[in-house]
C-alpha cells in the first residue's frame, strides 16, 4: 500500500487535519503548536487498526489522548486514509476510515461508531464503490463483485470490521483487507539514540531481528542485516558514508563473551542472557585506529538510526515513517544531503518530518511543506501554501534577501489585527 492522503482528528488539540502526502512531507510550525500531537495521532490511528479488541478498548480509554481544548472537548477520534495498491496487475485506489467515541463518564463511550471502505480502479472515469458501511445503527458489507454493500453483519463495539472479515478468504477483495490490516507506521523520537549502540549480552525475547520499535540492540540488528540482507547492508553503509565522507568503513562484529558467575533472568521477564555481544566500530581516515560507534556524536548516531529505519522499511512492512525535529541532530549544512539520501532509499514508504526550523523548508518544494496555521482557539490546523501563492511567497522572500523558510517563520510571528500574516498564503480550512 502507498499512502496518498490522511485525514485525522479528535486527538489532543487536533481538530481535523487533512493532508496529501508526497514522498517527503514536512510539518512546520512555531514551538508548542501541535506537530508532535499530529504525529502521535497518526501513529495511534494506524496502531489502533492492528491491535486486538482488548487493546482497542484500552486505547479508546487513554485519557491523555482525549481532546483537551474546549472547542473540541467532546470530539470523537476519526481517521481516514487514501491509498494506492496493486492487485492482479491492476492499480486500485482505496479509502478506509473509522470513527470511535472516547471513554465517557456516562458509560456510552469507548466504542467504535463508524467504519467505511471504498475501492475503485485507478481510472478517472471510475467511481468509488462501497465495501464496508458501518454506523451505530447498522453494519453492512459487500460479498460479491456484482452485488451491493447491503449484507448485514455483526461486530463488537471494540472490533473493526476490517479485522473481522480478513479471515473470510472467499471475499473477492481479501487482498485489500489483508493489506489494510498490515499497514504499519513508525514515528522515530530518539533525540538521543546513544543507548541503542551499547554492546549488551541481554536481549529481548519475542522481538523480530529487524523490528525497530522495541529493539534495544542496534549493533545486533545491523549484524543480522549484514548476514541476511547484504545488499541492504551495503546500501546503508554507502548512504552513511555519503553524508560523512571522512568515514571509510563501518565494521560490525559478533564477539563471544564468557560469563563469570551465572546470569539467570526471571521467567516472567521477556529477556535472556546470551554468550555474545555485537560491536560496531568506525574506520575514519583521519584516525590511526577504529573507534567504537557509541563514541560518535549523538547527532551522528541518530542519523545512522534514521537511515536504518528507512532501509528496513520494506522488511518491516512500514508504510509511513515519522521523524520528529531532525534539525536537533543534523547540522543545517547537512540537511540537504540527508534529504537527498532519504529520497534515494525510501522506496514506497512515505516520510513525514516535524520541524520548527526554517532551514529544512529551503530544501523542499513548497508543495511538500505543511504549515501550522496560527489561531486563537488552541487547536492545531495544518495547511499547505496555495499553489497560486507559492511564486509570490518565494519572490517576496527573495526581495527581502532571506530564505523562504525564514520568511515563512517571520510571517508566522507577525500579526495584523490578531491574524498571522502567513494566513493569506494558505489554503482554506474549516477550523477558523
N, C-alpha and C positions, 0 to 999 in steps of 0.2 A: 504494500500500500504506500502511495505517495500522498502526503497531506498537503492540500492546497489552501484550505481555509479553516479557521477555528472561530467559533462563537462561544463565549463563555461568560457567566455572570453569577451573582448571588454568592460571593465568596469574599469575606473580609470587607474591604472597601471597593470591590469590583462590582459595579452595577451590571453592565452588559457591554462587553468588548467584542467586536468582530474584526478579524484581521486576515487578509490574504497573505500567504507565506511564499516568499521567494526562497532560493537556495539558502541564503543567509539573510535573516531579518534582524534588525537592531531596534530595540526599545530604548528610547532616551527620554529622560525627564529630570526634573530637579530631585534633590535628595528627599527621602521620606515621602515619596509621592504614591507609590504602589507598584513599581516594577517587579519587586520580589513577590508581592502578593499575586500578581498576574502569573508569574512563573510557577508559583506554588499551586495556583488554581488549575493550570494546565496539567501539571504533574499529578495533582489529586484527581482530576477528571479522567485521565487515562488509567490511573491506578484503580479507580473505582470499577471500571469495566471488567478488569481481570480478577478482582477479589471474589472470595466466597460470599455467600449470602450473609453469614455471620459477621464477616469483616465489613461488608457493606452496611449492616445495621450499626456497627460501631462507628463507621466513618460518617454516617448521617447524624451522629450524636456528638461529633467533635465540636465542642462549643468554641474552641479557639478559631475555628474557620467560619463560624456563622457571621453574616454581615453585621458590622458593628457601628455603622454610621446611621443616623436617624432617618435619612432619606431612603434607605434600602433595608431597614432593620428586619422587615418581615419577608424579604425576597427569597424565593426558592433558588436552589442551585440548578443551573442548567448548562448543558454543553452540547454543541453540535459541531461535527467535523465533516468537511467535504474532502473526499479522497479520490484518487485515480488508481485503478488496478487493472491488471491484465488477466483475462480468463479465456482459455481456449483461443489464444491469439487475437482476441477482441478486447479493446480498451473500454472500460466502463467507468462512469462517474458514480460515486456512492456518497450519499448523505445519510449520516447516522447521528442520532441525538437522543438525549433523555433529560428528564427533569425530576428532581425529588424535593420533598419538603424537609427542611431541617427539623431536628428534635424540638418539641414544644412542651410547655408545661401542661397543656390540656390533653396530652397523650395522643394527639391527632397528627403528630409529625413523625419524622424518621421513616418515611415511606416514599416509594417511587410513584410518581403521579403520571408521567407521560413518557412515551418512547416511540421513536419513529425511524423507519429505514426506507429510503427511496433509492432506486437504481435506474440508470439509463445508459445506453451505449453512448460513447463519447462522439456524438454527432449533433451538430447544432439543430438539425431537423427533428431530433428525438426529444420526447418529453419524459420526465421522471414518472416512474410507476411506483406505487406504494407497496411495500413488502411487510412492514410492521406498522400497525396503527393502534397505539395504546393511549387510553385516557384513564381517569379514575373510574369511569363507568363501564368501560369495555376494553377488551384486548383482542385484536384481530391480526391474523397473518395470512400470507399468501402461500398456497400449496401447489399451484400448477402454473405453468407459463401462460396458459390461455385463460386462466381464471382471474378473479379479482382478489383484493385483500379483504376478504369477508369471512374467513373461517375463525370461529371463536376458539379461544384457548385460555387457560388459567395460568396465573403466575403469582408467586408470593409478593408481598409488598416490598420485600428486600431482595427481589430477584429480577434481574434484567432478562427480558425475553430472548435477547440475542445470545445470552449464556445458555438458556434452556434448550433452544431449538438447534444449537450447534451439534447436538447429538442425533438429530434427525437426518441420517445420512441420505435419505431418499429425496430431500429437498433439492431442487434444481439449482439453488443459489447457495449451496452448502459451502462452497469455496470462499465466497464473500463473507459468510458468517464466521468461518474459521479465521480469516484474515483480520476481521474486526476484533475477534477475541484475542488475537496475538499482537495487537497494536501495543507498542511499548515506548514510553518516553523516559528520558533520564535528564534530570537537572543537576548540573555539577556545581557544588557550593564549597569546594575545598579552597578557601582563600589561603590556607596553609596545608599543603599536601605532604609535609615532611614525614609524618609518622608512617605513611604508606610505604616508604622506602626502607624502613628499618628491617634488617635481617632477623627473622623470628622463626624458631622451630615450632612454635604453637600456631596451628592453623585452624580455621573454622571448618566444621563438617557440614555437609549438605549444601555447599556452595559450588556452583559450576566453575570450571577453570577460568572462564573469561567473564564472569559476572562482575560488573563494575560496582553496583550499588553497595554490596555488603562485603566486598573483598578488601581485606586489610593488608594484603601482602602483594604489592605490585611487582617486586622482582620475581616472585614465583610465577605470576601471570605472564610476565614478559618471557621468562624461560620457556614456559609452555607454548607461548606464541611462536617462539623460535623453533621449537621441536615440531609443532603440529601444523603451523602455517608459515613456513619460511619466507614465502613471497610477501606476506603482510608484515612480517618482522622486518624484512629489508626495506619495505616501503616506509615503515615507522622510523627506522634509524636514518634513512636518507632524508626524510622530511625534517627531522630534528636537526640534522647537520646543515640543511639548507638555512635554517634560522640561526644556527651557531657554528659558522664555518671554521672557527678555531678548534672545534671538536673533530677529531679524526675518526673515532670509533667508540662504540659502547660495548662493553663486554659484560655478559651475564653468565654466572656460573652457579652450579649446584654443588654445595660443599657438605660433605659428611661431617657430622658432629658427634662427639661421644658424651653421653650423659654421665655426669658424676652424681651418684645417688640415683634416686628413682623418681621420675616425674609421672604422676598419675592424676588425670583430670577427673573431677566428679562426673558421674554418668549423666547427670541432668544438665550439664553444660555442653553446648554444641562446639566443643573444642577438642583437639587431640595434640599430643606431643609427638613430633617426628624426629628422625635422626639426621635431618638435613636442613640447611638454610640456603637461601638464594641471595646472591650478592651481585649488585650492579656497580660497574666501575666505568669511568670516563677516561678516554685517552685524549689528552689535549696537546696540541702541537707545541705549546709554549711551556709545558711542564716536563720534568725529567722522569716522571712516573705517573701511572694511572691514579686517579683519586676516586674515592667512593662516591656514588651518586648522591647519597644523602648529605654530602658536604657542599653540594652546589647551592646556589641561592634559592630562596623559596619560590621566586617567580619562575626560574628555570625549571624547577621540579613540577610546578603546576602546569607549565606549557607542555611538558612531556606527558603528564597525565591527560590533558585535554586531547592531545594528538592520539594517545592510546584509545581514549573513548571513541573517537571518530573512526579510527582504523578498525575497531571491534564492532562498529555499528551493525554491519550485516550479520556477523556471527551471533550477536546478541539480539538480532531482530529489532534493533532500535529504529523507530520511525522518526523520532524527534529528539534532539539534544538541546538542552538549555544551558547557557553559560552565563553566570552572574558576574558582573563587574570585571571583565577581562583586563581592564586598564590597571587594576590593582596589582597585577602580576607581570604585565607586558609593557615595556617602555614604549612611549609613543612612536619612536623611530622604528620599532619592530612590528607595530600593529599591521601595517600594510602587507608585509611579508607573511605574517601569521594568517591574515585573512585569505591571502592567495593560496597558502598551503592547505588551509581548511577546504577551500573550494576544489582543490585537486583531489582531496581524499574522501569527501563526504558521500559520494555516490547519490543514492536516492534519499538519504537521511537529511531532513531539514534541520537547520541550526537557528536558534533564537538566542541573541545576546542582549542582556540588560545592562545599560551603562548610564552613568551620569557624567560622562566625559565628552567634550566636544570633539576630541581628536578622532574618534572612530568614525564620526559622520563624514569627515573629509575624504575617507577612503571608500565610501559607499555611494551607490546611486541613490538619489532621494526616494525612488520607488521602493527601496529596501529599508527605509527608515520610518519608524512609527513613533510619534511624539506624544508624551503625556500632556493632555490639554489642561491648563490650569482652570480651576473653578472654585466657587465659594461654598461647595456642598460637602467637601471632604471625600468625594468619590473619585476613583481613578478612571479616566476616559482616555483611550489611546487612539490616535487618528493619524493618517498619512497627510503629507502635504499634497494639495490638489495638483494634478499634473499640469493644469493650466497656469499654476502659480510657481512651478518649480524654477523655470527660467528666470522669472522676476526675482525670486529669492536669491538665487545664485548671483545674479547681476548686482543686486543691492549689496551683497557681501563683498563682491569684488570692488565695487565703488568705495566701500569703507576700508578696503585693503585688509580684510580679515577673512578667515576661513568660513565656509558655510556653517560648519559646526559651531564655531564661536558666535556667529551671528544669530543662529537659532537660540542658543542659550541666552544671549543678550535680550532677544525678543521674549523668551520665557520669563525673564526677570523684570521686563518693563511693563508697566500698566498704564492704560488710558481709560479713565472712568471705571476703574476696577476690573477691566478686562485686559488680559495679556495681549500684547501686540502680535504674538505668533498666530492668534486665532484667525486672523484674516487670510492666512495662507492655507488653513487646514480644511479638510473635508468636513461636511456637516455631520453632526451626530444627534442622538436622541436624549443625551444626558444633560443638555443645557450648558 
